[in-house]
Amino acid sequence: RTTEQAFGDKLHTYTIVDAITDKNVLPFRIDYIRTIREADEVDDQQKVRDIDRERALNAPERIRNVVQYIREHFDQKTMRNAKSYAFTRLMNVHEVASARDRAAVEEAKDKVRLSGFNSIFAVSSIDTAKLYYNEFKRQQAKLPEVKRLKIATIYSYGANDPDLEMDGMDDENSENTEGLDVSSRDFLEGVIRDYNATFGTNYDTSAERFQNYYKDVSLRMKNREIDLLIVVNMFLTGFDATTLNTLWVDKNLRMHGLIQAYSRTNRILNSIKTYGNIVTFRNLEKATNKALALFGDKNASGIVLLRPFRDYYEGYEDAGKKTPGYVDLITELKNKFPVGEIIASEQEQKEFVKLYGAILRVKNILSSFDEFVGQEILSQRDVQDYHSMYIDLYNELRPKSDENKENINDDLVFEMELIKQVEINIDYILELIRQYHDSHLNNKEILVDIDKAVNSSIELRNKKDLIEQFIASLTVDSSVDSDWQEFVKSRKIKELDQIIDDEKLDKKATYTFVENAFRDGYIQSTGTGLSGILPPISRFSADGERSKKRETVLEKLRDFFDRFFGISSGKL
């Protein structure tokens, strides 16, 4: 029975093309990765269950290569090396997931800072899920724990074989695991034991606890606590997580099921996440184009899918309109705004801001293409100089605001989230300082490099005097790493004590408040914490004096936090 037979003629359609055009969801970028030899490859559109083909797809060498590819490209695809962003995270996941009455549990949420996104790996069967889970464990076994991806797996009995290329995608039964064979259930018990060890939980495959495990996995995916979740059908329909940007695929998808699975990745979060990443290890190009034509229109791929690398790099023409590529934009930048030249007029400043913003946006897209490595054109020093020019104009023209994407006026936008994404960090600066120290404090060219690098970084500019004073304190006998930590700790305490003295704050309470801020990644402006450090205000004081005092203290502590966060530990 069709939808029309059940409900009558459709009154209106709203397709994925409409949603992307309206900027309600993001477009997709798709990589088709060939993983078996030409002679072995079978067109995945065939409705055929071939034992030899399944043996080839589940061959140990192929499984090993796919896992290796994912591990090598994980940071690139999920943008883990991007600058951090603020995110509201659920802090009591286990309590919420295990509650019999969800309404009776208050969700504890707090702001944290995250870098990059997470992913789902959709595979063809439970047996394949087992193979991949074990291979990830094997390849990560020798890595230090901090470098291991947090891998989870969930599956349960489904009435239909998930890899029969159905038009839709039936959910597996998330209620219990009663239908699983003994081997699959035992394996899942082991997976959940690993999960319990990682997250301090106590789930298993019994009916109630498996339901709670399902809820816990869902919440931790939304929290970006799980790096990669291996699934068969679960989480491929109806699951929304804004932190999810990549779907790895080793299963046959088609029609509505394909669009549903792809759409797990394209929920809008911030300006760093500009598309959903699809990396498929099966030949799904025809299925993708067919699904887009059916659920969008015959020209849907031009809107729904990102263009090929060359289009963004070299430019393209569409409907008679020329869109410049990265090469064109960089050429224009170097011709109009040579490094080191002052941009004098307001009109030229606006032109530079628009041009460099366009470069940042297209570079953000190109960064996920393997082909872009080594083709950036600009040297690192030139990038630092242009960043510095861009930040100077941002500070000169912007209104006082905490926003990352600044509208200066109707026709000027600063892409500050994107410039943060590619900026220099303190580790890079310390490496340069080590090189300077190893030159017996004689290589002044390195000092020039340090100055350029610091000026090109939003995060490091307010630390410039700290860096310069530390360099001035160096001797040939200094130990850069340990001396830097001691230097920063000393300055941190000195500057915080100065704020406490100037504003007559409670010292013990302020130390606790600041340590909590460094632990959480931000200064808490609500709640009793800030009020508890303020000095008592006389009842005879002018109206609004306590509020004014609160804002003054808050601004000073935020400046202090921004200055020392990321270069020192939280303990005072």
C-alpha positions in Angstrom: 0.0 0.0 0.0 1.5 3.3 -1.0 1.4 6.6 0.9 -1.0 8.0 -1.6 -3.4 5.1 -1.1 -3.3 5.5 2.6 -3.5 9.3 2.9 -4.7 10.5 -0.4 -2.9 12.9 -2.8 0.1 14.7 -1.3 -0.6 18.4 -0.6 3.0 19.6 -0.4 6.5 18.2 -0.6 9.6 19.4 1.3 12.7 17.6 0.0 16.3 17.5 1.2 17.0 20.0 -1.5 14.6 22.4 0.0 16.0 21.8 3.5 19.6 22.5 2.3 18.5 25.6 0.2 16.7 26.9 3.3 19.9 26.3 5.4 18.0 24.0 7.8 20.5 21.2 7.2 24.0 20.8 5.6 25.0 19.4 2.3 27.1 16.2 2.1 30.7 15.4 1.0 31.1 11.8 -0.2 34.3 9.8 -0.6 34.0 6.5 -2.5 36.9 4.3 -1.4 37.7 1.2 -3.5 38.6 -1.6 -1.2 38.6 -4.7 -3.4 40.2 -5.5 -6.7 38.4 -4.8 -9.9 38.0 -8.5 -10.7 36.4 -9.0 -7.3 34.1 -6.0 -7.3 30.4 -6.5 -7.8 28.0 -3.7 -8.7 26.3 -3.1 -5.3 23.0 -2.3 -7.1 22.5 -6.0 -7.9 19.9 -7.6 -5.6 22.1 -10.7 -5.1 23.5 -12.5 -2.1 26.7 -13.9 -3.2 28.8 -16.1 -0.8 32.0 -15.3 -2.6 31.3 -11.6 -2.6 30.6 -11.7 1.2 33.8 -13.6 1.8 35.8 -11.0 -0.1 34.1 -8.1 1.7 34.8 -9.7 5.1 38.3 -10.9 4.3 40.7 -10.2 7.1 43.0 -8.1 4.9 40.1 -5.9 3.7 38.8 -5.4 7.3 42.3 -4.6 8.4 42.8 -2.0 5.6 39.4 -0.3 6.2 40.2 0.1 9.9 43.6 1.4 9.1 42.1 3.9 6.7 39.6 5.1 9.3 42.2 5.5 12.0 44.6 7.4 9.7 41.9 9.7 8.4 39.7 10.0 11.5 41.2 13.4 12.8 40.9 14.9 9.3 37.3 13.8 8.6 36.0 14.6 12.1 38.1 17.8 12.2 39.7 16.9 15.6 42.6 19.3 14.9 40.2 22.3 14.6 40.0 25.0 17.2 37.7 24.2 20.1 34.2 25.4 20.4 31.8 25.9 23.3 29.3 23.1 23.8 26.6 22.3 26.4 27.2 18.8 27.6 25.0 16.5 29.8 27.1 15.7 32.9 25.0 12.9 34.5 24.5 10.6 31.6 24.5 7.3 33.6 21.9 8.7 36.1 19.6 9.9 33.2 20.0 6.7 31.1 19.3 4.4 34.1 16.3 6.3 35.5 13.0 4.4 35.5 11.2 7.7 35.5 13.1 10.1 33.2 11.0 13.1 34.4 12.2 12.4 38.0 15.8 13.0 37.2 17.1 16.5 36.8 19.6 16.8 33.9 22.9 18.4 35.0 24.3 20.4 32.1 27.4 22.4 31.8 29.4 24.2 29.1 32.6 22.5 28.0 35.0 23.1 25.1 35.3 20.4 22.3 37.5 20.0 19.3 36.0 18.4 16.2 33.1 15.9 15.9 32.3 12.2 16.1 31.1 9.4 13.7 29.0 6.3 13.1 30.3 3.3 11.2 27.4 1.5 9.4 28.2 -2.2 8.6 26.4 -4.9 6.8 25.7 -7.5 9.5 26.3 -8.4 13.1 29.2 -10.8 12.1 30.8 -7.8 10.2 30.4 -5.6 13.3 32.2 -8.2 15.4 35.1 -8.3 12.9 35.5 -4.5 12.8 35.2 -4.2 16.6 37.9 -6.8 17.2 40.2 -5.2 14.5 39.9 -1.8 16.1 40.9 -3.3 19.4 43.8 -5.1 17.9 45.2 -2.0 16.0 44.8 0.2 19.1 46.1 -2.2 21.7 49.7 -0.9 21.6 48.7 2.8 21.6 48.7 4.9 24.7 45.2 5.2 26.1 45.0 8.9 25.3 45.6 8.2 21.6 42.9 5.5 21.3 39.6 6.2 19.7 36.7 5.5 22.0 34.9 2.7 20.0 31.4 1.4 20.9 29.1 -1.1 19.3 25.4 -1.8 19.6 23.2 -4.3 17.8 20.2 -6.5 18.5 18.0 -9.0 16.7 16.2 -7.7 13.6 13.4 -9.5 11.8 15.0 -8.9 8.4 18.5 -9.2 7.1 19.8 -5.6 7.2 21.9 -5.9 4.0 19.1 -6.9 1.6 19.1 -3.4 0.1 15.5 -2.5 1.1 14.1 0.8 0.1 13.8 1.8 3.7 15.7 0.7 6.8 13.9 -1.2 9.5 15.1 -0.4 13.0 16.6 -3.3 15.0 14.7 -4.1 18.2 16.3 -1.8 20.8 14.1 -3.3 23.6 16.1 -6.5 24.2 18.6 -9.0 22.8 16.5 -12.1 23.2 16.6 -12.9 19.5 20.4 -13.0 19.3 22.2 -16.3 18.9 24.5 -17.3 21.7 27.7 -16.2 20.0 26.4 -12.7 19.1 25.0 -12.2 22.6 28.2 -13.3 24.3 30.2 -11.0 22.0 27.9 -8.1 22.9 28.4 -8.8 26.6 32.1 -8.4 26.1 31.6 -5.1 24.2 29.4 -3.8 27.0 32.0 -4.8 29.6 34.6 -2.7 27.6 32.1 0.1 27.6 31.5 -0.1 31.4 35.3 0.0 31.9 35.6 3.1 29.8 32.6 5.1 31.2 32.2 3.7 34.7 28.8 2.2 34.0 27.2 -1.2 34.8 25.2 -2.4 31.8 24.7 -5.9 30.3 22.5 -7.6 27.8 19.6 -8.3 30.2 16.4 -6.7 29.0 16.3 -3.6 31.3 20.0 -3.0 31.4 20.3 -3.3 27.6 17.6 -0.6 27.2 19.6 1.6 29.5 22.8 0.8 27.5 21.0 1.9 24.4 20.0 5.2 26.1 23.5 5.7 27.5 25.1 5.2 24.0 22.7 7.7 22.5 23.4 10.4 25.1 27.2 9.9 24.9 27.1 10.1 21.1 25.3 13.5 21.5 27.9 14.5 24.1 30.7 13.6 21.7 32.1 11.2 24.3 32.1 8.3 21.8 34.4 8.7 18.8 33.1 6.0 16.6 29.9 3.9 17.0 29.7 0.6 15.0 26.1 -0.2 14.1 24.1 -2.5 11.7 20.8 -0.6 11.6 20.5 1.2 14.9 21.0 4.9 15.0 20.7 5.2 11.2 17.2 6.6 11.3 15.8 9.2 13.6 18.9 9.8 15.6 20.0 13.4 15.7 23.4 14.6 17.2 24.8 17.9 16.1 28.3 16.8 17.0 28.1 13.9 14.5 29.7 14.9 11.2 31.0 11.6 9.6 29.3 8.4 8.5 31.6 5.5 7.5 29.7 3.0 5.4 30.4 -0.7 4.7 26.9 -1.9 3.8 24.5 -1.6 1.0 22.1 1.4 1.2 19.5 2.6 -1.2 16.5 5.0 -1.6 15.0 6.2 1.6 17.4 4.2 3.8 20.4 5.8 2.1 19.1 9.4 2.6 18.1 8.6 6.2 21.6 7.2 7.0 23.4 10.0 5.3 21.3 12.6 7.1 22.7 11.6 10.5 25.7 13.8 9.6 24.2 17.0 8.4 22.6 18.7 11.5 23.8 22.3 11.9 26.1 23.1 14.8 28.5 25.9 14.0 30.5 27.6 11.2 33.3 24.9 11.4 30.8 22.1 10.6 29.8 23.1 7.0 28.9 19.7 5.6 28.3 16.0 6.5 31.1 13.6 5.6 30.2 10.3 4.0 33.0 7.8 3.5 31.8 4.7 1.8 33.8 1.5 1.3 31.1 0.1 -1.1 30.2 1.1 -4.6 27.2 3.3 -3.7 27.6 6.1 -6.3 24.7 5.0 -8.5 22.5 4.3 -5.4 23.3 7.8 -4.1 22.5 9.5 -7.3 19.3 7.6 -7.8 18.1 8.3 -4.2 18.9 12.0 -4.6 17.0 12.2 -7.9 14.0 10.4 -6.3 13.9 12.4 -3.0 15.1 15.7 -4.4 15.0 16.2 -8.1 17.1 15.4 -11.2 19.5 18.2 -10.4 19.6 17.5 -6.6 23.2 16.4 -6.6 24.4 19.9 -7.4 22.9 21.2 -4.2 23.0 18.2 -1.9 26.6 17.0 -2.6 29.7 19.0 -2.3 31.5 19.4 -5.6 34.8 17.6 -6.5 38.1 18.9 -5.2 39.1 20.6 -8.4 36.0 22.7 -8.5 36.8 24.2 -5.1 40.5 24.4 -5.8 40.4 25.8 -9.4 36.8 27.2 -9.6 33.9 26.2 -11.7 31.1 27.6 -13.9 27.4 26.9 -13.2 24.5 28.3 -15.2 26.8 30.8 -16.8 28.1 32.1 -13.4 31.8 31.8 -12.6 32.7 30.8 -9.1 36.4 31.5 -8.3 38.4 28.6 -6.7 41.0 28.7 -4.0 43.8 29.3 -6.5 41.9 32.3 -8.0 41.3 33.8 -4.5 44.9 33.3 -3.4 46.2 34.9 -6.6 43.8 37.9 -6.1 45.0 38.2 -2.4 48.7 38.2 -3.3 48.1 40.8 -6.2 45.8 43.2 -4.3 47.2 42.8 -0.8 50.9 41.9 -0.8 52.2 40.7 2.6 53.6 43.6 4.7 51.8 46.4 2.9 49.4 48.6 4.9 45.8 48.5 3.9 45.0 52.2 4.1 41.5 53.0 2.9 38.3 51.7 4.5 37.1 50.4 1.2 40.3 48.4 0.7 40.0 47.1 4.3 36.4 45.8 3.5 37.6 44.2 0.3 40.4 42.4 2.2 38.0 41.2 4.9 35.6 39.8 2.3 38.3 38.2 0.2 40.1 36.6 3.1 36.8 35.4 4.6 36.1 33.7 1.3 39.5 32.0 1.4 38.9 30.8 5.0 35.5 29.3 4.0 36.8 27.5 0.9 39.9 26.3 2.8 37.7 24.9 5.5 36.0 22.7 2.8 39.2 21.8 1.1 40.8 20.7 4.4 38.8 17.4 4.3 40.1 16.5 0.8 43.2 14.3 0.8 44.4 16.0 -2.4 44.7 19.4 -0.7 47.7 18.3 1.4 50.8 20.1 0.0 48.8 22.4 -2.3 48.0 25.2 0.1 50.1 27.7 -2.0 50.8 30.2 0.8 53.7 29.5 3.1 53.1 29.2 6.8 54.8 32.6 7.4 52.5 34.3 4.8 49.4 32.7 6.4 50.5 34.1 9.8 51.0 37.6 8.2 47.6 37.5 6.6 46.0 36.2 9.8 47.6 39.1 11.7 46.2 41.6 9.2 42.8 40.1 9.5 42.8 40.1 13.3 44.0 43.7 13.4 41.1 44.8 11.3 38.7 42.6 13.4 39.9 44.4 16.6 39.8 47.8 14.9 36.3 47.5 13.3 34.3 45.2 15.5 31.9 46.2 18.2 32.4 44.9 21.7 30.9 41.4 21.5 31.5 37.8 22.5 30.2 36.4 19.2 32.6 34.3 17.0 31.0 35.4 13.8 30.9 39.2 13.8 28.6 41.3 11.7 30.4 44.6 11.7 27.8 46.2 9.4 25.4 45.0 6.8 28.1 44.0 4.3 31.0 42.9 6.4 31.3 39.5 8.2 34.4 38.3 10.1 34.8 34.5 10.1 36.5 34.2 13.5 35.6 30.6 14.2 37.4 29.6 11.0 40.5 31.7 11.7 40.7 30.1 15.2 40.5 26.7 13.5 43.8 27.2 11.7 45.7 29.3 14.2 49.0 28.7 16.0 48.9 27.1 19.5 51.2 27.4 22.5 52.9 24.0 21.7 54.2 25.5 18.4 55.5 28.6 20.2 57.3 26.5 22.8 58.9 24.4 20.1 60.3 27.7 18.5 61.5 28.8 21.9 63.3 25.5 22.4 65.0 26.0 19.0 66.0 29.5 20.1 67.4 28.1 23.4 69.3 25.4 21.5 70.9 28.1 19.4 72.5 29.4 22.7 70.0 32.3 22.5 71.8 33.6 19.3 69.3 32.9 16.5 67.3 36.2 16.3 65.5 35.0 13.2 63.6 32.6 15.4 62.4 35.5 17.6 61.0 37.1 14.4 59.1 33.8 13.7 57.8 33.8 17.2 56.6 37.4 17.0 54.8 36.7 13.6 53.2 33.5 15.0 51.9 35.2 18.1 50.5 38.2 16.2 48.6 35.8 13.9 46.8 34.1 16.7 43.6 35.4 18.4 44.3 33.0 21.4 47.9 34.0 21.9 47.8 37.8 21.5 46.8 38.4 25.1 49.7 36.2 26.2 52.3 38.0 24.1 53.9 39.8 27.1 54.1 36.5 29.0 55.9 34.8 26.1 58.3 37.8 25.6 59.1 38.0 29.3 59.7 34.3 29.5 62.1 34.4 26.5 63.9 37.4 28.2 64.4 35.2 31.4 66.0 32.3 29.5 69.6 31.4 30.1 71.7 28.7 28.5 71.0 26.5 31.5 67.2 26.9 31.3 64.9 23.9 30.8 62.3 25.4 28.5 59.3 23.1 29.3 59.6 23.0 33.1 60.7 26.6 33.4 57.7 27.7 31.3 55.3 25.9 33.6 56.8 27.5 36.7 56.9 30.9 35.1 53.2 30.7 34.0 52.1 29.3 37.4 53.9 32.2 39.2 52.4 34.9 37.0 49.0 33.3 37.2 48.9 33.4 41.0 50.3 36.9 41.0 47.7 38.3 38.6 44.8 36.5 40.3 45.9 37.8 43.7 46.0 41.3 42.2 42.4 41.0 41.1 41.4 39.7 44.5 43.1 42.6 46.2 41.8 45.2 43.8 38.2 44.0 44.0 38.3 42.9 47.7 37.2 39.3 46.9 37.1 36.3 49.2 40.5 34.7 48.4 39.7 31.0 49.2 36.3 31.2 47.4 37.9 32.9 44.4 40.6 30.2 44.1 37.9 27.5 44.2 35.8 29.4 41.6 38.8 29.8 39.2 39.9 26.2 39.6 36.4 25.1 38.7 36.5 27.3 35.6 39.7 25.8 34.4 38.3 22.4 35.0 35.1 23.1 33.1 36.6 25.3 30.3 34.7 28.5 31.0 33.9 31.1 33.6 30.5 30.4 35.2 28.4 33.6 35.1 25.3 32.2 36.7 24.6 30.4 40.0 25.9 31.1 43.4 29.6 30.6 42.6 30.3 34.2 41.5 28.1 35.7 44.2 30.0 33.8 46.8 33.3 35.5 46.0 32.0 39.1 45.9 32.6 41.5 48.9 29.5 42.4 51.0 27.8 45.6 49.7 26.2 48.0 52.2 22.4 48.2 52.1 22.8 51.9 51.9 24.8 51.7 48.6 23.4 53.2 45.5 20.9 51.0 43.5 22.7 48.8 41.1 26.1 49.0 42.8 26.2 45.2 43.5 25.3 44.5 39.9 28.0 46.9 38.6 30.5 45.3 40.9 29.5 41.8 39.7 30.0 42.8 36.0 33.4 44.4 36.8 34.6 41.2 38.6 33.2 39.0 35.9 35.0 40.9 33.1 38.3 40.8 34.9 38.0 37.1 35.6 37.1 36.3 32.0 40.1 38.3 30.8 42.3 36.4 33.3 40.8 33.0 32.2 41.3 33.8 28.5 44.9 34.7 29.3 45.9 31.6 31.1 43.5 28.9 29.9 45.3 26.4 27.6 48.8 27.3 28.9 48.5 26.2 32.5 46.9 23.6 34.7 43.7 24.3 36.7 45.4 24.0 40.1 46.6 27.2 41.8 
